[in-house]
Amino acid sequence: MDTEVDPADAAPAPRRGPVPAAVWAVTALFGVLLVVSSVAAPLFHAPDEFVHADLALALVDDQHYPSYDGRRVSASVKRVAIPYFGPDARNPDKSADAAPSKDGRLDVNALGGTEGDPGGLYNQQPQHPPLYYQSLALFIRAERKVLPGTSPPALVTEIAVLRLLNAAFVLPLPLAAWAVATRLGGDRRVGTTAAALMLAVPQLSHIGSTINNDNLLTMLAAVLAVLLAGVVRGDRSWRTAALIALVTGLALLTKAFALLLLPGIAVAYLVAARRAGRWWPTLARATAAGAGAAVISGWWWIGNQVRTGSFAPNLDSVLVGEQPGFDPDIGFFLARFGAFFPSRFWGWFGLYSARVPLWIVGLATAALIGLVVLGMVAPVDRLRRSDLVVGLVPVGCFAVFVGQHAWSLYAMSGRTPFIQGRYLFPTLVPVMVVAAAGLVRVARRAAAAVAVAVGLLLHLVGFATMLDGFWGAPADGVADELRAVVAWSAWPGETIAVGAALGAVVVAGALAIIGLDLVSGRRARPVPAGTYRADGAGAATGPSRS
């Protein structure tokens, strides 16, 4: 029996310093952007939001999770969603005068309850694992117990509350980016810049502040990225392996996309084993992490196989349709993919009716790719290229899967669903860490401030796009469009006004903190390029860039 103690388990090392005030300020800014986004998009005007909400609300009353094809949208959700969709959901132009009265809004029970409508639309969301939807249902049950009265709040109010819960899921992303950057050896500038770059994607704020199972997966993937950043720097502790198993298992209970995170885990442990020269102890921990994740989540996937004959059954053939004899055109598909994928990464909001201008999408895409390439070619501080590559492994996995599955649906149906740039959001933290290394190389001390300025500018464009695309009649000005936002919102006008004032104070304070950080030029001592455990402990390794 091998009783040798692994140095990674025993050797103490310096801990990382506290999170800088500028990073907390960036996180506060991100929170404000999420809240504004949650109000700026009409209810139900986000990808599949009405079916995500329908399933969560159904589980409040009946915790039994339906089979992948066993749920139809309830009449109550449909009754409320239809006025928000209007005659043309792709071009809503919702005016204040057309808004339903806020005094007459009913709760889900008064609208007919959460039973599925036998003749209604399929709700395809039960094809996904249950963790996200059961979590939302648990939150709503707690909300109803805490609030006074025997009736639930109005259905639209509960939708708005669930939007804020989703915003809370993704709120820690700037902190995760800072943690990954510093664990990999980046100094204060790189860590703060990585956090600030999380503000640069308006579509992330939009999806993150609406009801969508991507949000829980994105948060869990960000936590996993933090843990794996420690692994590649030499953290081979059993505790970290257990945390990786837990986080990965929860991700696999959220969405099948989590399977695409597994290659990154394997590569991270292989890098750690090669550097340590201790293959079997390291691979034993990697195996334990994988086995633990399988134990946590395997019951769901095996249950699917037993019940349906497939690990991941779906309704693609029903919802997308089949076109026998269709001859797919690879040129058409690649052109469509090349246009839609980046656009839906940066800012095609709602049901794609509000679109950030294409030239901005192209410029932002080119800038991000350029920064990532620069960060890989010439990493700053003690960042190592091989560590950064490990973080980008899931990016390739997600991109290839989206392309492959989108092609298969196109070849089956002649249609082009699934070309969604937002599917890269679970990989966004390591991408922005590499981009931060590139931006620091270019902008040096001003890198974080540049990232914040660009992020706020892109969000101003995004919010203006939403305001013009969603609200008011075509000839209405900004004042009328804002009136429409308030009239259709689930929140009272007074609540929106108070929230806007508080948000302005938070933004001003956050910008002041970031500005002071830039002016002072204070730089913390670079983080030692060494091993980090979940609590920051570990043994140092060399500063090689390879």
C-alpha positions in Angstrom: 0.0 0.0 0.0 1.3 3.5 -0.9 1.3 5.5 2.3 3.5 8.3 1.0 2.1 11.8 1.8 1.7 14.0 -1.2 3.5 17.3 -0.7 0.5 19.1 -2.2 -1.5 17.9 0.7 1.0 18.8 3.4 3.1 21.8 2.3 1.7 25.2 3.4 2.3 28.2 1.2 1.4 31.9 1.2 -2.3 32.7 0.7 -3.5 35.1 -1.9 -4.4 38.5 -0.6 -7.9 39.8 -0.2 -10.0 40.7 -3.2 -9.1 44.3 -4.2 -11.7 47.0 -3.8 -11.7 47.6 -7.6 -12.8 44.0 -8.2 -15.7 44.4 -5.8 -16.6 47.6 -7.6 -16.6 45.8 -10.9 -18.9 43.1 -9.4 -21.2 45.8 -8.2 -21.3 47.4 -11.7 -22.1 44.0 -13.1 -24.9 43.6 -10.6 -26.4 47.0 -11.7 -26.2 46.0 -15.4 -27.9 42.7 -14.7 -30.8 44.4 -12.8 -31.2 47.0 -15.6 -31.2 44.2 -18.2 -33.9 42.3 -16.2 -36.2 45.3 -16.6 -35.1 46.3 -20.1 -36.3 43.1 -21.8 -40.1 42.4 -21.8 -41.1 39.4 -19.7 -40.9 36.2 -21.6 -38.9 37.9 -24.3 -35.7 35.8 -23.9 -34.8 32.4 -25.4 -37.4 29.9 -24.2 -38.1 31.9 -21.1 -41.8 31.1 -21.0 -41.1 27.3 -21.0 -38.3 27.6 -18.4 -40.7 29.5 -16.2 -43.6 27.1 -16.9 -41.6 24.1 -15.7 -40.3 25.8 -12.6 -43.7 27.0 -11.6 -45.2 23.5 -12.1 -42.6 22.0 -9.8 -43.7 24.4 -7.0 -47.0 22.5 -6.8 -45.8 19.0 -7.9 -42.2 18.1 -7.2 -42.4 15.1 -9.5 -40.2 15.9 -12.5 -41.9 15.1 -15.8 -40.4 12.9 -18.5 -38.7 14.6 -21.4 -41.9 14.5 -23.5 -44.4 14.6 -20.6 -45.0 18.3 -20.1 -47.3 20.7 -22.0 -47.2 24.5 -21.3 -49.9 25.5 -18.8 -52.8 27.6 -19.9 -51.9 30.2 -17.1 -48.4 30.8 -18.4 -49.7 31.0 -22.0 -52.5 33.5 -21.0 -49.9 35.8 -19.5 -47.2 35.3 -22.1 -49.4 36.0 -25.2 -50.0 39.7 -24.4 -46.3 40.2 -23.9 -45.5 38.5 -27.2 -48.1 40.6 -28.9 -49.1 40.1 -32.6 -45.4 39.8 -33.6 -42.9 38.7 -31.0 -40.0 39.4 -33.3 -41.0 43.0 -33.5 -42.9 43.9 -30.3 -42.9 47.7 -30.2 -44.8 47.7 -27.0 -46.5 51.0 -26.1 -47.4 52.2 -22.6 -51.0 52.5 -23.5 -51.3 48.8 -24.5 -49.9 47.5 -21.2 -52.2 45.5 -19.0 -53.3 47.2 -15.8 -51.0 46.6 -12.9 -53.9 46.4 -10.5 -55.6 43.6 -12.4 -52.6 41.2 -12.6 -53.5 37.8 -11.3 -51.5 35.0 -9.5 -50.9 31.7 -11.2 -53.7 30.0 -9.3 -56.3 32.6 -10.4 -55.1 32.2 -14.0 -55.8 28.5 -14.0 -53.0 26.8 -12.1 -49.9 25.0 -13.3 -51.4 21.9 -14.8 -50.2 21.4 -18.3 -52.7 22.1 -21.1 -53.2 18.8 -22.9 -53.7 20.5 -26.2 -51.0 23.1 -25.6 -47.4 23.5 -26.8 -44.8 20.9 -25.8 -42.5 22.1 -23.0 -39.2 20.6 -24.0 -37.3 21.7 -20.9 -37.8 18.4 -19.0 -35.2 16.9 -21.4 -32.7 18.7 -19.2 -31.7 17.5 -15.8 -33.7 18.8 -12.8 -31.3 20.8 -10.6 -32.0 24.3 -12.1 -35.8 23.9 -12.2 -36.1 22.3 -8.8 -33.9 25.1 -7.4 -36.2 27.8 -8.8 -39.2 25.9 -7.5 -37.7 25.7 -4.0 -37.0 29.5 -4.1 -40.6 30.2 -5.1 -41.9 28.0 -2.3 -39.7 29.9 0.2 -40.9 33.2 -1.3 -44.5 32.3 -0.8 -44.0 31.2 2.8 -42.2 34.4 3.7 -44.6 36.8 2.0 -47.8 37.6 3.9 -51.2 36.4 2.7 -52.4 33.0 1.4 -52.3 33.8 -2.3 -49.1 33.9 -4.3 -47.9 37.2 -5.8 -49.0 38.0 -9.3 -47.5 35.6 -11.9 -45.6 38.4 -13.6 -44.1 39.4 -10.3 -42.9 35.9 -9.7 -41.3 35.9 -13.2 -39.5 39.1 -12.3 -38.3 37.7 -9.0 -37.0 34.6 -10.8 -35.1 36.9 -13.2 -33.4 38.4 -10.2 -32.5 35.0 -8.9 -30.9 34.2 -12.2 -28.9 37.4 -12.0 -27.7 36.3 -8.6 -26.4 33.0 -10.2 -24.1 34.9 -12.6 -23.2 37.8 -10.4 -20.0 36.2 -9.1 -18.4 35.9 -12.5 -16.1 38.9 -12.1 -14.9 37.4 -8.8 -14.3 34.1 -10.5 -12.3 35.7 -13.3 -10.1 37.5 -10.7 -9.6 34.3 -8.8 -8.6 32.3 -12.0 -6.2 35.1 -13.1 -4.4 35.4 -9.8 -4.3 31.6 -9.2 -2.5 31.3 -12.5 0.1 33.8 -11.5 -1.3 37.1 -12.7 -0.8 40.2 -10.6 -3.3 42.7 -9.4 -3.6 44.4 -12.9 -4.4 41.1 -14.7 -6.9 39.9 -12.1 -8.7 43.2 -12.0 -8.7 43.5 -15.8 -10.1 39.9 -16.1 -12.9 40.8 -13.7 -13.6 44.0 -15.7 -13.8 42.2 -19.0 -16.8 40.3 -17.7 -18.7 43.6 -18.3 -17.9 43.5 -22.0 -20.7 41.2 -23.2 -24.2 42.7 -23.2 -25.8 39.4 -24.2 -24.3 37.9 -21.0 -26.2 40.5 -18.9 -29.4 39.8 -20.9 -29.3 36.0 -20.6 -28.0 36.2 -17.0 -31.0 38.4 -16.0 -33.7 36.2 -17.5 -34.9 32.7 -16.7 -32.6 30.3 -18.4 -30.8 27.1 -17.3 -27.6 28.4 -18.9 -27.1 30.7 -15.9 -26.6 28.0 -13.2 -24.3 26.1 -15.6 -22.3 29.2 -16.3 -21.8 29.8 -12.6 -20.8 26.2 -11.8 -18.4 26.2 -14.8 -16.8 29.4 -13.4 -16.3 27.8 -10.0 -14.8 24.8 -11.8 -12.4 27.1 -13.7 -11.2 28.5 -10.3 -10.5 25.0 -9.0 -8.8 23.8 -12.2 -6.6 26.9 -12.1 -5.3 25.6 -8.8 -4.8 22.1 -10.3 -2.6 23.2 -13.2 -0.4 25.1 -10.7 0.1 21.9 -8.8 -2.8 21.5 -6.4 -3.3 17.7 -6.2 -5.1 17.6 -2.9 -7.9 15.2 -2.3 -10.0 18.1 -1.0 -9.8 19.9 -4.4 -10.6 16.6 -6.2 -13.7 16.3 -4.0 -14.8 19.9 -4.8 -14.3 19.3 -8.5 -16.4 16.2 -8.2 -19.2 18.1 -6.4 -19.2 21.1 -8.8 -19.0 18.9 -11.9 -21.7 16.6 -10.6 -24.0 19.6 -10.0 -23.2 20.9 -13.5 -24.1 17.5 -15.0 -27.5 17.8 -13.1 -28.1 21.2 -14.7 -27.5 20.6 -18.4 -25.9 18.0 -20.7 -23.5 20.7 -21.9 -21.6 20.0 -18.7 -20.1 16.9 -20.4 -18.0 19.3 -22.5 -16.3 20.4 -19.3 -14.8 17.0 -18.7 -11.9 17.2 -21.2 -10.7 20.4 -19.4 -10.6 18.5 -16.1 -8.6 15.7 -17.7 -6.1 18.0 -19.3 -5.6 20.0 -16.1 -4.7 16.9 -14.2 -2.4 15.6 -16.9 -0.6 18.9 -16.8 -0.3 18.7 -13.1 1.0 15.1 -13.2 3.6 15.9 -15.9 5.0 18.9 -13.9 5.1 17.0 -10.6 6.4 13.8 -12.1 4.0 11.9 -9.9 1.6 10.3 -12.4 -0.2 7.7 -10.4 -1.1 9.8 -7.3 -2.3 12.7 -9.5 -4.3 10.5 -11.8 -5.8 8.8 -8.8 -7.2 12.1 -7.8 -8.4 12.9 -11.3 -10.2 9.5 -11.4 -11.7 10.1 -8.0 -13.0 13.5 -9.2 -14.6 11.9 -12.2 -16.1 9.0 -10.2 -17.5 11.4 -7.7 -19.2 13.5 -10.4 -20.6 10.3 -11.9 -22.0 9.2 -8.5 -23.6 12.6 -8.0 -25.2 12.9 -11.4 -25.3 9.4 -12.9 -28.7 8.4 -11.5 -30.3 11.0 -13.9 -28.5 9.8 -17.0 -28.8 6.1 -16.3 -32.5 6.6 -15.5 -33.0 8.2 -18.9 -31.3 5.2 -20.5 -33.5 2.7 -18.7 -36.8 4.6 -19.3 -36.2 5.8 -22.8 -33.3 3.9 -24.3 -31.3 7.1 -24.6 -29.1 8.9 -22.1 -30.3 12.3 -23.4 -33.7 12.0 -25.1 -35.1 15.1 -26.8 -37.9 16.5 -28.9 -35.8 17.9 -31.7 -37.6 15.9 -34.4 -41.0 17.2 -33.1 -40.1 20.8 -32.4 -37.6 21.4 -35.3 -39.3 19.1 -37.7 -37.8 16.8 -40.4 -37.6 17.4 -44.1 -37.0 14.1 -45.9 -34.8 14.3 -48.9 -33.4 17.7 -48.0 -30.0 18.4 -49.5 -28.0 20.5 -47.1 -25.8 23.3 -48.4 -22.5 23.6 -46.5 -21.8 27.0 -47.9 -25.1 28.4 -46.8 -24.7 26.8 -43.3 -21.2 28.2 -42.8 -22.3 31.7 -43.9 -25.3 31.5 -41.5 -23.2 30.2 -38.7 -20.5 32.8 -39.2 -23.1 35.6 -39.0 -25.3 34.3 -36.3 -22.9 32.8 -33.8 -20.9 36.0 -33.0 -24.0 38.2 -33.2 -25.8 36.0 -30.6 -22.7 36.1 -28.4 -22.6 39.9 -28.2 -26.1 41.1 -28.5 -29.2 39.7 -30.2 -31.7 40.3 -27.4 -35.1 38.9 -26.7 -36.4 36.7 -29.5 -33.7 38.4 -31.7 -35.8 41.4 -32.5 -33.4 43.9 -30.9 -29.9 43.5 -32.5 -26.7 45.3 -31.8 -25.4 46.7 -35.1 -23.3 44.2 -37.1 -20.3 46.5 -37.3 -20.1 46.6 -33.5 -20.3 42.8 -33.4 -17.5 42.5 -35.9 -15.3 45.1 -34.1 -15.9 43.5 -30.7 -15.2 40.0 -32.1 -12.0 41.1 -33.8 -10.8 42.9 -30.6 -11.5 39.9 -28.3 -9.8 37.4 -30.7 -6.8 39.8 -31.0 -6.5 40.1 -27.2 -6.7 36.4 -26.7 -4.0 35.7 -29.3 -1.8 38.4 -27.8 -2.4 37.0 -24.3 -1.3 33.6 -25.5 1.7 34.7 -27.5 3.1 37.2 -24.9 1.6 36.4 -21.5 2.5 38.9 -18.7 3.7 38.4 -15.2 4.1 34.8 -14.2 1.3 33.5 -16.4 2.3 30.4 -18.4 1.0 29.6 -21.9 0.3 26.0 -21.1 -1.9 27.0 -18.2 -3.8 29.4 -20.4 -4.3 26.7 -23.0 -5.8 24.4 -20.4 -8.4 27.0 -19.6 -9.3 27.3 -23.3 -9.9 23.6 -23.9 -13.6 23.8 -23.0 -14.0 26.7 -25.4 -13.0 24.5 -28.3 -15.2 21.7 -27.0 -18.3 23.9 -26.7 -17.7 25.6 -30.1 -17.2 22.3 -31.9 -20.3 20.8 -30.3 -22.5 23.8 -31.2 -21.3 23.7 -34.8 -21.8 19.9 -35.1 -25.3 19.9 -33.5 -26.4 22.9 -35.4 -25.3 21.2 -38.7 -27.2 18.0 -37.7 -30.4 19.9 -37.1 -30.0 21.8 -40.4 -29.4 18.6 -42.3 -32.5 17.1 -40.7 -34.9 20.0 -41.1 -33.5 22.6 -43.5 -33.7 25.1 -40.6 -30.8 26.6 -38.6 -31.6 26.6 -34.9 -29.0 26.1 -32.2 -26.5 28.6 -33.6 -26.2 30.4 -30.3 -23.1 32.2 -29.2 -24.4 32.3 -25.7 -23.6 28.6 -25.4 -20.0 29.8 -24.9 -20.8 31.6 -21.7 -19.8 28.7 -19.4 -16.3 29.1 -20.9 -16.2 32.9 -20.7 -14.2 33.2 -17.5 -11.0 31.5 -18.8 -11.4 33.4 -22.1 -11.5 36.7 -20.4 -8.4 35.8 -18.3 -6.4 35.2 -21.4 -7.8 38.4 -23.0 -6.9 40.3 -19.8 -3.3 39.2 -20.2 -3.4 40.6 -23.7 -5.0 43.9 -22.7 -2.5 44.4 -19.9 0.2 44.0 -22.5 -1.3 46.8 -24.5 -2.8 49.2 -22.0 -0.6 48.4 -19.0 -1.8 50.2 -15.8 -4.9 51.5 -17.6 -6.1 48.0 -18.7 -8.8 47.6 -16.1 -10.2 51.1 -16.7 -10.2 50.5 -20.5 -12.1 47.2 -19.9 -14.7 49.0 -17.7 -15.1 51.8 -20.2 -15.6 49.5 -23.1 -18.0 47.3 -21.2 -20.2 50.3 -20.2 -20.1 51.6 -23.7 -21.2 48.3 -25.2 -24.0 48.1 -22.6 -25.2 51.6 -23.4 -25.4 50.4 -27.0 -27.2 47.3 -25.9 -29.7 49.1 -23.7 -30.4 51.6 -26.5 -30.9 48.7 -28.8 -33.4 47.1 -26.4 -35.2 50.4 -25.8 -35.7 51.0 -29.5 -36.4 47.4 -30.5 -38.8 46.5 -27.7 -40.6 49.6 -26.5 -42.9 52.3 -27.8 -44.4 52.8 -31.2 -41.9 53.2 -34.1 -42.2 57.0 -34.0 -42.0 57.3 -30.2 -39.1 59.1 -28.6 -37.0 58.0 -25.6 -39.4 59.4 -23.0 -42.3 57.4 -24.4 -40.2 54.3 -24.6 -39.2 54.6 -21.0 -42.9 55.1 -20.1 -43.6 51.8 -21.9 -40.9 50.0 -19.9 -42.4 51.1 -16.6 -46.0 50.4 -17.8 -45.2 46.8 -18.8 -42.8 46.0 -16.0 -43.8 43.7 -13.2 -42.5 46.2 -10.7 -44.4 49.3 -9.5 -43.1 52.6 -11.0 -42.1 53.8 -7.6 -39.9 50.7 -7.1 -38.2 51.3 -10.5 -37.6 54.9 -9.6 -36.0 54.0 -6.3 -34.0 51.2 -7.9 -32.7 53.6 -10.6 -31.6 56.1 -7.9 -29.8 53.4 -5.9 -28.2 52.0 -9.1 -26.9 55.5 -10.0 -25.3 55.8 -6.6 -23.7 52.3 -6.9 -22.4 53.1 -10.4 -20.9 56.4 -9.2 -19.3 54.8 -6.2 -17.9 51.9 -8.2 -16.4 54.2 -10.9 -14.9 56.3 -8.2 -13.2 53.3 -6.6 -11.9 52.1 -10.0 -10.7 55.6 -10.8 -8.8 55.9 -7.5 -7.3 52.5 -8.1 -6.0 53.7 -11.5 -4.7 57.0 -10.3 -2.9 55.6 -7.3 -1.2 53.0 -9.4 -1.0 50.7 -6.4 0.1 47.2 -7.3 0.0 44.3 -5.0 3.0 42.0 -5.0 2.7 39.5 -7.9 1.0 36.3 -6.9 3.6 33.5 -6.6 3.4 31.2 -9.5 2.7 28.2 -7.4 0.2 25.7 -6.2 -3.1 26.9 -4.9 -5.7 24.9 -3.1 -9.3 26.0 -2.7 -8.2 28.2 0.2 -5.1 29.5 -1.6 -2.6 27.1 0.0 0.0 25.1 -1.9 3.6 24.7 -2.9 5.4 27.1 -5.3 6.5 26.1 -8.8 8.8 27.8 -11.3 7.9 30.8 -13.4 8.3 29.1 -16.8 6.1 30.5 -19.6 6.0 27.1 -21.4 
